[in-house]
């Protein structure tokens, strides 16, 4: 029985990885050499639903697949993609693993935003100069005008998507007997659900406006 449950979890984890990879082709927001897509949110969902190990391993797999297929930034992109997705998934998964409540879910995604932003600031300071040949002073100058607002918006949008989708998705997977849990429970769209959805939509809209209007980003649909 346990072996069958593990096989189901692996199948669900593989599906999350596939969706995260495909999401990079469906749409993305490009801001200079930086890119937002939905893969961090999908891997964050994997981490909340299956556990942090699945989320981090998924982040490694998706980053490597991107490196082999469509990446134009080589090893540098591989490292940065894994740091972003892995930090988001690990932070959310670990906190929620020990506090499996609504407030635990909220805290987990908020901390993911903070963690990703901090990690990517450090990564840009120490990794970007090595791979891109840019002086550290030039990278430091980009922090307030590009790197900090972009990473805040990117991780905030991922967190909003994760929080809005988590409950109905996890309930559906339990009802389908794909993950452990109460398979008879139904998802009910109540006042709390409406508040979460509304808040998530507001966060996404504000973050998108910053990316488009302040950072002069552009929307790319169906990546070739």
N, C-alpha and C positions, 0 to 999 in steps of 0.2 A: 504493500500500500504506500509506504514511504517512497519507494523507488518510483512508483507511478506518479506520485505528487511531484517529485523532483524533475521528472521528465516533462510534466506539464509546465512547471515553472521555467525550465530551460526553453521550452517552445514559446512561452509568452515573452521571455527575455529576448529571444531571437527575433520575435515580431517587433518588439520595441526598437531593436537595433536597425531592422530593415526600415521601419517608419522614420527613424531619425536620419538615416542615410538618404532616403527618398525625399525627405523634407527639404534637403539642400537644393534639390532640383526644381521644386515646385515654386518657391518664392524666397526672396532674400532682400534685405535692405543693405545697400553698399554705401559706406562712408569712407571715402579715400581708400586706404588699404585694409580697412576693417569691415567685417561682415556680420550682420545679424541674420540668423535663420532659426527655425523652431527646434533644432535638434537638442539643445540643452533642456528645453521644457519636456521633451519626450523622454529623455534619459532621466530627468528628475522624477517623472511619473514612474518610471521603471524602478527607481531607487525607493520611492515611497511605498509602492505596491509590493515589490519583491524583496527589498532590502538593499543596503548600501553597496554590498559586494557586487550585486548584479548591475547596479547603476554605474559603478566605477569601471567594471569590466566592459560594460557596454560602451562607455565613453572611449576606452582604449581601442575597442574594435572599430567603432565608427570613425575615429580619428585616423586609424591606420587605413581603412578603406578609402577615406577621402584622400589621404596621401598617395595611395596607389592609383586613384582614378582621375579626380578632377582638380586636385590642388595645384596651384601655380606658385606656392611658397615653400615647397620642399619640406625639409626636416624642421625648419623654423615653424611652418604652419602646423605640422604634426604635433610639435611640443605645445604650442599655444592653444590649439584646439583641445588637446587632451587636458591641459591645465584648466581651461574654462569649463568644459563639460564635466570633467572629473571632480572639480571642486564643488560645482553646483550640486551634482548628484550625491557626493559623499556627505556634504554638510546637511542637506535635506534628509537623506536616508538615516544618518546616525541620530540626529535629534528626534526624528519621528519614531524611530525604532524604540526609543525609551520613553516617549511621551505620545502615545497613540490616541490623541484626542483632537478635536477641532482646533483648539488653541495650540496644540503641539504642531499641527500641520502649518498653521499661520506662522508660528515662531520659526519653524524649519525653513520655510521659503524666504522669510525676511533675513535670517542669518545667512542663507545661501547668497542673497544679493550682496550683503556686506562682505562675505568671504571671497566671492568671485571678484568683486571690485578691488579688494586689497591684494589678492594674489596676482591679478593681471597688472596692477600698478607695479608690483615688485618684478614681475616677469618682464615687463617692458623696460624697466630700468636696467636689468642685468642680462637679459637674453637678447632683446632687440639690438643693442649696440654691437653684439658679437656677430649675429647673423646678417644684419642689414648694413653693417659698416657705418652706422650713424653715431656721431659723438653723443655721449650721455647727456651733455648739456642741451642738445637738440631734442632729445626724448623728454627731458624734464620740462622743457618749454611747451611741449605738446600736452602735458598732463591736464592743466586747467581748461584748455580750449578744445581738446579732442578726446584724449584717452579716458579721463575721469568721467565726463558726461556720457560718452559712448558706452562704457562698460556698466555704468549705473543704469542706463536706459535698457541695454541689452539684457542684463540680469533681472531687472524689474519686470520686463515683458515676459521673460521666461517664467519668473515666479508667478505672475498673474495667470498665465495660461495653465501652469501646473495646478495652482490652487482651484481654478474654476472647473477643471476637468477631472481632478482626482476622484472625488466622491462618486459621481455617476459611473465613471470607468471602473473603479474598484468594485463597486456593487454589481455591475454587469459581469465582471470576470468571476466573481464569487457565485453568482446565479448560474453561470455557465460551467461551474465546477472546475475552473481552470486554475484557481488559486484557493488556498484554505480560507474558510470563513463560513458565515451563515448564508447558505445558498437560497434561503427562503426570504431573505430581506429584500425589500424593494426600495428603489431610490424615489424619494418624494421631493418634488420641487416646492420647498416651503419658503418662509420669509428669510431664513438664514441663507438658503441657496440663492434667493433673489439678491440679497445684499452682497454676497460673495461675487456673483456674476456682474453686478453693477460696479462694484469696486474694481474688479479685474478689468472690466471694459474701460473704466476711467484711467487706470494706470497705463493700459496699452495705448490709449489715445494720446495721453500726455507724453509718454515716452516716444511715440511715433512722431508727434509734432516736433519734439526736440531734435530727433534724428533728421527729419526732413527740412525743417525751417532754420534751426540754429546750426546744425552740422552739415547742412546742404547734402543730405543723403539722397539716394535715388532707389526706386523700387524696381526690382528685376523679377519678372514672372517667367517661369519655365526656363531653367538654366540649360544651356546646350552643352 
